[in-house]
Amino acid sequence: MHQRLPSILTILLLFVACLTNAEQIFPSSSSANLLGTDATFLPIDEAYQLEASTEAGQLSLDWQIAPGYYLYQHRFELLDHDWQPIEAKPDFPAGKQIYDEYYERELTVYYEQVTFDLPLPPSARTLFVESQGCADAGLCYPPRTQKITIDPDTGIAFITDVDSVAMAAEPPPVGSPATSLYLILLFALLGGIILNLMPCVFPVLSIKALSLTSHHLSPHGRHLHGLAYTLGVVLSFIAIAGLLIALRQTGEAVGWGFQLQSPVFVGLLAYLFILMGLSFSGLFTLGTGLMNLGHATTTGHSLQSSFMTGLLATVVASPCTAPFMGTALGFALVQPVWIALSVFMFLGLGMALPLLLLSWWPWLGTRLPRPGPWMVTFKEFLAFPLYLSGAWLLWVLGRQAGSDTVIAMVTGIVLILFALWLLKLRKTPFTRLIALTAVIIA
């Protein structure tokens, strides 16, 4: 098994190279850049330009929207200086009805230009306006908050973006029910816990939990493995948060799952889920270096394997969003750096918590059925959520890069399976050469 792993990893690496050049192989598939960095996407402040004015107790908000971009009506909200929603709502002008694939329902959006007029609250000097928009090409910007400062003498309104520096100087009140940091951290913890039940995560962690309880480790060893796994999850969440913060500081519009804006990442993740499903079905084994990290951890007493299992769990969790996560992430991405990192850390803690508890209180494992043949059946059953996750990712890829790219990837998975079959049938230099050739053709 260990001898087979380098060949499989070589195949996967060659597949990355093939996927990167997919546009050259299928030039008609789509004009989208497979690296997800289409130069036509504008910075958010260029895509949506807001002007505010006041007259006779009325506040007028006028957006100039770049061609190919639109604003959501339902994402508009005006907040007072205490970050509380203002009761007065504008008379929304007629917009365009579209079916939004992200919200999965009919929504009203605005193209080119839109003006909202609403009563100006008495003595209002500082207001915050929230909005969100997308590009027709597929990129959705994260919610944007802008600060409106009204000169009391002239009535002139000045607009500034609320970034992390501004939030640090003038943060929302912690005691507010809508923005309580403690409540948000609780939401993040709960969201991380529920993330374990998502179809893209549950199969992997179930096998890990069963393998942890089916081997005889000392209490100290179980504790160390639980802590190593938790460290892997939490550090990977913090790394994602750091990357998000860095990209947002450069003007990029990103959020949780931002990797899914890259067709390359979506394609690789789809292949990972499908190959994991085939492995769970017993058609082949990916080896201890990838999917059997949990088994290798308990048999080889490798803390590094437990740590890497945490990293893998975070990677496969990226397409999933659990309840409570949206509120926590939306809050985190407009906060100072330390708050954003704290929210992501609690997300990671929540995701790692079940296995951490199992490693420290093994009596919880007694609630699980005894190891036996049923584990094989259960493992095979868990392949089907992985297949569904892979199918959904292929659908996402089709929306991003066109159906021809999906056909190319499906052909690629068939060729990779052919290569794996060859390696399983007879592992010789000749069969390895044929297998690698098949993947290159893919």
Secondary structure, DSSP 8 states (H G I E B T S, - for coil): -TTHHHHHHHHHHHHHHHHHTHHHHSTTS-SS-TTS--TT---HHHHEEEEEEEETTEEEEEEEE-TTEEEESTT-EEE-TTS-B-S--------EEEEETTTTEEEEEEESEEEEEEE--TT--EEEEEE-EEETTS-B---EEEEEEE-TTT--EEEEE--HHHHHHS---TT-TTT-HHHHHHHHHHHHHHHTTSTTTHHHHHHHHHHHHSS---HHHHHHHHHHHHHHHHHHHHHHHHHHHHHHHTT----TTGGGGSHHHHHHHHHHHHHHHHHHTTS----TTTTTHHHHHHHHT-HHHHHHHHHHHHHHHTT---TTHHHHHHHHTTS-HHHHHHHHHHHHHHHHHHHHHHHH-GGGGGGS--SSTHHHHHHHHTHHHHHHHHHHHHHHHHHHH-HHHHHHHHHHHHHHHHHHHHHHH--SHHHHHHHHHHHHH-
